[in-house]
Amino acid sequence: KQSGFAGGLKSRLSLGVRPAPAAVYLSEQVPAPAARHRARKETSATMSEEYRKALRRGERDLRRDASAGIYPYLPALDSVLAPGDTVGEVRLGTMEIPLDMVAGTRTEGRQRSFSRTFMPVLAPTTEFAAKWSNLYTIQTTEGFRDPVKVYEYMHRFYVQEGNKRTSVMRYLGAYSIEAEVTRLLPRQWDAPERRLYGEFLEFWRAVPTYDIEFSREGSYRRLAALFGRDLGSPWPDEAVRELTSTYQYFRSLYQRAGGSHLDATCGDALLAYLSYFPDERLLDTPPSIVVERLGRLWSELALAGPREDVVLVSEPEAEPTS
């Protein structure tokens, strides 16, 4: 394979063009020092501006949480867990995890560098800001190559390595991030949230995905039954794809319809929807129909307690005319 210079020279000779001095060809391929300097300045200015935008979001989040009496920085898992709270860990490997389930950092070292929403809060003149900006450029030009490292505890993730990469992905509005996951197992299982987590682990062994979360006990088994399956053994790949595709389709419409304002999880809403329309394949239902039906579910999802069933709101019947 010929180099760019040699190939270009051969092309010109084949056309009967007298070759110009080598410096001419080199000048076509190598930017002048002034051009390189200008390009670096433009890239640096873009990086700096993106960091400042992320910083403004972080500062806004700090003020909002502080005024609400909420700790405004990232929670650190090590400061939450007491000795003996866990009984072991399980390495799960590398997978995509939902960014909205990344709750904090593993250690206290980086906790005050970010708001609770993982937006940066350190000054733009710091080394931290320069590194964050460089990672932003990498992600937007070629993408991150290495997964972050996280610990999962009770269906939430805490970052061990890759806090700034997680922050960049949050800023860019990504749904998920590639992560190397280690699960921490709780010692006690008698509290309601621990029992619900135990049901999630049963679901995980059948359908290895973190995306679907419920607030009511028994929901994972009900979901499996609606798909004609149980949680006693791993599902075939085709069945896993059907479930995850159904969830992602529903999630996009749930958010479009304003579901984020509810206390119920997207999984709760999906289960309620499928319970009322079990004979329809959700992926074949037009978006407009799904959104209209969700509007009829909103009031009941908002009023139902965390362990109450949801009742579909029917259209009122017309008054008889005299």
C-alpha angles and dihedrals in degrees: 000000000000123000120249091256095048093043092050092048092051090049092053093047091051088058092051093250117149108240116247122222114293090247089067092057093044091051089055092057106032116062116232116254090253091053092048091049091049091050091050091050092050092049091047091049091051092048091049093049093050091050091050090052091051090046092053089053090049093049091049090052091049092053093046094050094043091052090050092051093247122137099257101206133072115288114239116221093214090060092049100048120073122209109280096022091115132047102199146321136255124206108223100180130230121329144139112274128191111258092216088065093055098103105174149314129302097232134032095243098093100024097107094047091076140043119242087268092057094253114142118254103180122106118275090239093064128102086241090061092050092051092046090051092049090052089050089056092048093051095047094047107035109353131242114295102193125061121238117244118239141171117222118213123171094345094309130103130227119193119236097172126012107040093148092047089051089050092051092050091048090050091051091052096243118168097216144007132211110252143174102230131207116183121216114208119217120232098218123056104173100092117091093246090050092051090050089051089050088056089050090054089052088051091047092057088056099035112021100209131115097200100089116073131172134194096205129071115244094029097114092055091047090051091051091050091053087058091048095252143098135219097247096102140012115286120239114261091251092055092048090052091049092053096044092045090050091051094048092048091049092044093056091052093042090057093043089054092051100258094148090080092067127089089222117094122243086249090057090052092047092052091049091049095048091047090060097041104033095146095058126081102232093210089061094051115100114247093239091058093047092050092048091052092048089057088061091051098049100085093048093046089050095049100039117098120238091268101033127105120247122238120208114239110232125210109264115255116245117258112252112252120229 
